[in-house]
Amino acid sequence: MRMKTLLGVRIGAAALVATLMGGTAAFAGAFGLREQSTQAQGQAFAGAAAGSGGVSSMFWNPAVITMRPGFIAEQNLTYIAPSATIATAPGTNPVFARLGDSGDIGQGAAVPAGANSYQVNDRLWLGIATDAPFGLATKPNQVWAGEAYGRSSRIFSLAINPVVAFKVNEWLSVGAGPNIEYFRLTLRQATPIPGLLPQNYPSSFLKGESWGVGFTAGATVTPWEGTAFGIGYRSSVHHDIDGSIGVPILALAPVAGQVRASLNTPDKLSVGLTQAVSPVARVSLGFEWDNWSRLGTVGIVSKTLGVPVNALPLNYKDGFLYSIGGEYDVNPALTLRAGFGYETSPIDFTNRSVRLPDGDRYSANVGASYRWNDRLTLNIAYSHLFLDRSRLLAGLGRDYNVGNIAFAGLVDSSVDIVSVGFRYAFGAPPAPAPVPLVRKN
């Protein structure tokens, strides 16, 4: 009898962990953030790997800091305002369908980012960037038809990236450095309990955090005046996430209270080109590849039981961004920018979740810079993202199950992004390194 009870508790714990983790498409979906440079945002991030975003372009390519002489500090603050609604569609379990739609699940968030570079001499630069490469905040109505798959989702990250860049010659520069990353998530969803009506289901939660280390590297080529080409790479960061589960069933809490999971964030390859078309105008092109498909299936392990209790078949596809932008110097103080981007999401109907109902998007971007004086430049940018209307289906063996609770939905979403920033130059560039004295014998 005792063995049967223990076995039942273990199975129940495993099922509860599966329920809590099942909605974690937000855990490793298309929640990447590239809003790290106000200047680059104005051009849809076209040419960011070639330095179109100033020193802040080191997020895409650390070698770009050799393009800015002296001691430069840049700070950017971006407000991301997503809007998304999930309407209940035919195919949803009738008992839950009557609970209604999600409401607006989008949660606005401010994303700070900073970058600094210091020219040691005419060949060597040091830099450091602090940014948030991943983030997410969604919160539907507390009671709704898809509550068993998500009531709220939050992902927070912070990366610190010190780099060293070297100007090999007049046309080639290289750079690299470690990328130290912190990752944290909190997920909540309704827990079905026999005897309770769905609108009275209590919430369970999953929390977890981790530190990991990767690296960034890149190169820039400036073959002649007016042309800049850059390629940069951000490696994957391995996270061993320690998590805890809060459950409304006290009998299972001691067994399923602690879990762990291994996650490798996607690596990123960025390519950029900026070409001057006149003394006052430039055109930029950009391409980014995010290797989301490396996530595959993430195993979930109970730290109490010491055995795998579930696996998440995330199976995301790779993501791609294609962008074009341009800037025009109205006068020596004012520069205007505009850009257009198209991004294919790693999420589609086969893996879309109520936590992150993502899809392909188009972005329209504008921006401007005003040079207040020789040291201070002010930047501003605005973007609107148009996302394709999409469908999702949870349960019935597609990705995860919560009993027999099937949920089908139609997603409408868009995003508005406003960013402000500044660049400040401290003092004059250092004097060139002295040339060794050659003596004749």
Secondary structure as the mmCIF struct_conf table of DSSP 4:
data_model
#
loop_
_struct_conf.conf_type_id
_struct_conf.id
_struct_conf.beg_label_comp_id
_struct_conf.beg_label_asym_id
_struct_conf.beg_label_seq_id
_struct_conf.end_label_comp_id
_struct_conf.end_label_asym_id
_struct_conf.end_label_seq_id
HELX_RH_AL_P HELX_RH_AL_P1 ARG A 2 GLY A 22
TURN_TY1_P TURN_TY1_P1 GLY A 23 GLY A 23
HELX_RH_3T_P HELX_RH_3T_P1 THR A 24 PHE A 27
BEND BEND1 ALA A 28 ALA A 30
STRN STRN1 GLY A 32 GLY A 32
HELX_RH_AL_P HELX_RH_AL_P2 THR A 38 GLN A 41
TURN_TY1_P TURN_TY1_P2 GLY A 42 GLY A 47
HELX_RH_3T_P HELX_RH_3T_P2 ALA A 48 ALA A 50
TURN_TY1_P TURN_TY1_P3 GLY A 51 GLY A 53
HELX_RH_3T_P HELX_RH_3T_P3 GLY A 54 PHE A 59
TURN_TY1_P TURN_TY1_P4 TRP A 60 TRP A 60
HELX_RH_3T_P HELX_RH_3T_P4 PRO A 62 MET A 67
BEND BEND2 ARG A 68 ARG A 68
BEND BEND3 GLY A 70 GLY A 70
STRN STRN2 PHE A 71 THR A 88
TURN_TY1_P TURN_TY1_P5 PRO A 90 GLY A 91
BEND BEND4 THR A 92 THR A 92
HELX_RH_AL_P HELX_RH_AL_P3 PRO A 94 ALA A 97
TURN_TY1_P TURN_TY1_P6 ARG A 98 LEU A 99
STRN STRN3 ASP A 104 ASP A 104
STRN STRN4 GLY A 106 GLY A 106
STRN STRN5 ALA A 109 GLN A 119
BEND BEND5 ASN A 121 ARG A 123
STRN STRN6 LEU A 124 ASP A 131
STRN STRN7 PHE A 134 PHE A 134
STRN STRN8 GLY A 135 THR A 138
BEND BEND6 GLN A 142 TRP A 144
TURN_TY1_P TURN_TY1_P7 ALA A 145 TYR A 149
BEND BEND7 ARG A 151 ARG A 151
STRN STRN9 SER A 152 LYS A 167
BEND BEND8 ASN A 169 TRP A 171
STRN STRN10 LEU A 172 ALA A 190
TURN_TY1_P TURN_TY1_P8 PRO A 194 GLY A 195
BEND BEND9 LEU A 196 LEU A 196
HELX_RH_3T_P HELX_RH_3T_P5 PRO A 198 ASN A 200
HELX_LH_PP_P HELX_LH_PP_P1 TYR A 201 PRO A 202
STRN STRN11 SER A 203 VAL A 221
BEND BEND10 TRP A 224 TRP A 224
TURN_TY1_P TURN_TY1_P9 GLU A 225 GLY A 226
STRN STRN12 THR A 227 ARG A 234
STRN STRN13 HIS A 238 GLY A 246
BEND BEND11 PRO A 248 PRO A 248
TURN_TY1_P TURN_TY1_P10 LEU A 250 LEU A 252
HELX_RH_AL_P HELX_RH_AL_P4 ALA A 253 ALA A 256
BEND BEND12 GLY A 257 GLY A 257
STRN STRN14 GLN A 258 ASN A 264
HELX_LH_PP_P HELX_LH_PP_P2 THR A 265 ASP A 267
STRN STRN15 LYS A 268 SER A 278
TURN_TY1_P TURN_TY1_P11 PRO A 279 VAL A 280
STRN STRN16 ALA A 281 ASP A 290
HELX_RH_3T_P HELX_RH_3T_P6 TRP A 292 LEU A 295
STRN STRN17 THR A 297 SER A 302
TURN_TY1_P TURN_TY1_P12 LYS A 303 LEU A 305
BEND BEND13 VAL A 307 VAL A 307
STRN STRN18 PRO A 308 PRO A 313
HELX_LH_PP_P HELX_LH_PP_P3 TYR A 316 ASP A 318
STRN STRN19 GLY A 319 ASP A 329
BEND BEND14 VAL A 330 ALA A 333
STRN STRN20 LEU A 334 THR A 344
BEND BEND15 PRO A 346 PRO A 346
TURN_TY1_P TURN_TY1_P13 PHE A 349 ASN A 351
BEND BEND16 VAL A 354 ARG A 355
STRN STRN21 ARG A 361 ARG A 371
BEND BEND17 ASN A 373 ARG A 375
STRN STRN22 LEU A 376 LEU A 387
STRN STRN23 SER A 390 ALA A 394
BEND BEND18 GLY A 395 GLY A 395
TURN_TY1_P TURN_TY1_P14 LEU A 396 GLY A 397
BEND BEND19 ARG A 398 ASP A 399
BEND BEND20 VAL A 402 VAL A 402
TURN_TY1_P TURN_TY1_P15 GLY A 403 ASN A 404
STRN STRN24 PHE A 407 PHE A 426
BEND BEND21 GLY A 427 GLY A 427
HELX_LH_PP_P HELX_LH_PP_P4 ALA A 428 LEU A 437
#
